[in-house]
Amino acid sequence: MSNKEIAVFGGGCFWCTEAIFQRLKGVLDVAPGYSGGHVPNPTYEQVCMGDTGHVEAVKIDFDPEQISFEVLLNVFFATHDPTVKNCQGHDVGTQYQSTVFYMSDIQKQIVEEFIKKLDNENTYGRPVVTEVKALEKFYPAESYHRNYYNQNQNMPYCQIVINPKLDKLKSKFIKLLK
């Protein structure tokens, strides 16, 4: 498919973010990984230490004829808390910073305008702290992280943390689901 585009988001634990975006029509693939830091080829253990500069992120391959970058942003901002620095729920550390890694000047402009609108409308009652950065490199996570939720739905983390996010997705974006 030549009409594929890529979005890269860091919205807390990549298990959560991957599970959300895997369920959307027009999303072709979602890969967990690391981005934004200074350590080449980081491991999960290194990133968890918090000194690599990387965040847990997902690389989303999508068909823009089926789902737009703007719609992906809507889902991204609705399914995590973009007003808290380095934290999503009980997941705390620099690796959980809300971040949008843009692939082009057009994506950068769309993201910046989107965040400005959220702040102007006081959508969250406090300012959005999501970082907007150019994607320099995306490092795929270790294979055991891929499809984590789909393979581990009965694990406590999945039931306690991911299921409520998926419920929110279903309630707000039912028409977007596969």
N, C-alpha and C positions, 0 to 999 in steps of 0.2 A: 504494500500500500504506500503510495507516494505522498498521500495527503495526511500523514501522521505528524502530530506536533508533540512537544514535550513540555511538561510542567514539573517543577521540583519544589516541594513544600516540606518544611519542618514544622510539625505541629504537636510536639510532645513525643511520646513513645511511637516508634514507627510501626509497631504491631497494630496500634489503634488506627493510625492514618492509612495504612495499607488496607485494613479491613473495610474502612469506609469507602475508599475510592474503587476498590475491586467490585463494588456492587452497582456502579453507575453505568448506564447505557452509554456507549461511545468510548468508554475507557478500554483500551486494548491490553494494557499490561501495567502492573504496579510493582515496582521493585524497591525494597527497603535498602537503605544505605546511609552513607555519611557524607557530609559536605560542609564547606565553609571554613575548614581549619587549615592548619599549617603542617600537619603530619601526613606524609604520603602513605597510602595503603594502610589506614588505621584498622585496628581490630576493635571488636566490641568492648573488650576489657580496657583498651587504651582510651576509647571515647568515654566510657563510664567513669574514668578517673577525672575527667573534666578539664584536662590541660592540653588537649589537642586542638581546641578551637572548633572542632566539628560538632554539628548537630545531627541527631537522628533525623533522617529525611526520607522521602519517597520520591522516586522518579516515575512520573505518570505518562505513559504513552497514550495519546487520545486522538480520536478522529474529530477534527473541528467541524465536520459536516453533521456530526451527531450530537456533540457537546462542545460548548465554547469554553475558552479560557476563563471568561467572566463567570460562567456557571460553576466551573471548578473552584474559583475563588469564593463564590457564595457558599458552597458546601464547606470549603476549608474554614472560613471564618465562623460558620455556624456550628461547627462540631468540635471546637476547642476554644480555650480562653486566650484571646490575643492581647489581653490587657495585663498579663502577669509575666514578668521577666524571669526566664530560666526556670519555669515551673509549669507543670500541668497536673493538677490534683496532687497526689502523693509522689509523683515523679518530679524530683527536684535536682537541678544541676544545669550547667551551661549547655549540655547536650539536648535539653528539652526546650530551648529558646524557640519561640514562634518565628519562623523565617520563611520568606518567599525568595527563592533563587530564580531570577529572571534569565531567560534565554535570549532576549532581544530587547532593543529599545522600546518596541511596541509593548511587550509584556511589562517592562518597567513602568511605562506611563500608565498602563491600565491598573497595575497594582497600586501605584502612588495615588491615583485618582480614587480608587476604591477605598483605600484607607482614609483619605481625606474626607470622603463622603460619610464613612462610618463615624469619624470623629465629629464632623459638623452636625450630624444628626444625633450625636451623643448616644449611639446605639447601645453601648455597654455601660454607660454611666461613668466611664473613665476613659482616658486615652488608650488607643491601640499602641502597643509597643513592639509589634511585629517588625522584624528587621527585613529590609529589602536589599538584596545583594545580587550582584552578577554571579552566575554559576561559573566557577572556575573549573571544578572537577567534582564528579560524583563517583564515590567508591561504593560498589555494591557490598552489602552486608554479607556475612557468612550465611551459607545455605540454610542453616537451621532456623534463621529468622524469616525466610521467605514463606508466605502463606501461613504464618504462625497461627492466626486466629482460626482459619479454616481447618487446621489440623489439631487444634487444642481448645476447642470451644468449651469443654467442660472444666478447664483449669480455672482456679479461683480468679486470677487476674482478668481473664477473658470475661467471666461472668460479672465481676464487680466493676471493671473499668470499661471494657470494650462494648459489652452489651448495651449499657445506657447510651453510649454514643451512637450505636446502630439504631436504637429506638428513636433517638432524636432525628437521625437521618431519615428513617421511615416516616416519621410524623411530619417533617418539613419538606421532604423532597420525594414523595412517593412516586411521582410521575417520571423521575429520573432513574429509578431502579430497574435493573435487568429483570 
